[in-house]
């Protein structure tokens, strides 16, 4: 079953020390799904200074000539997938982003873009937003032939998107990582951080004070040798403490 391939890939993300090996294995996985093309994005304006979601690719593979056409015709400004990834919390299908509430002129531009995408082998696809406590931090976009992913597969790809994102943030840290022992409360706090919760939200969930939550977070940062709570989550994924 293809689901087993995704589960296997989730384990391999932590095993490979070379980020390039992770990418190669990921490319083999999505080819099994006939989703040959992809981009893993990082948000370049995470602090809300700009109103438009600005994403830059950490790694990507598109059909020959597509990136040039996409840039020259300013398709990013009208791409419904790209525009909606900033407002979605869960994975979604490309074809579900189309809306009737656009002008006739804009509809013609979108139809032209979609027609050119289909001609290059991208008839449909999926997008998976990646969030942290500070909001959207990136996203994974997959394109290729029309594929019906089930709810379990979508959930697995959402998890895989997060793991790939944090794994590629600082690939040089993947080697020679120390063993980390966490208490039960620290593990619980770490999982809530990975879910994007704030200290106040975690305190309510764990029935402890915000001060105590922050103490656990500081302990996690120290044990994981992390610069901040977001870096701690990234380190935890690479160490296999989060899946």
Secondary structure, 3 states (H helix, E strand, C coil): CHHHHHHHHHHHHHHCCCHHHHHHHHHHHHHHCCCCEEEEEEECCCCCCCCCCCEEEEEEECCCCHHHHHHHCCHHHCCHHHHHCCCCCCCEEHHHHCCCCCCHHHHHHHHHHHHHHHHCCCCEEEEEEEEECCEEEEEEEEEECCCCCCHHHHHHHHHHHHHHHHHHHCHHHHCCCCCCCCCHHHHHHHHHHHCCCCHHHHHHHHCCCHHHHHHHHHHHHHHCCCCCHHHHHHHHHHHCCCC
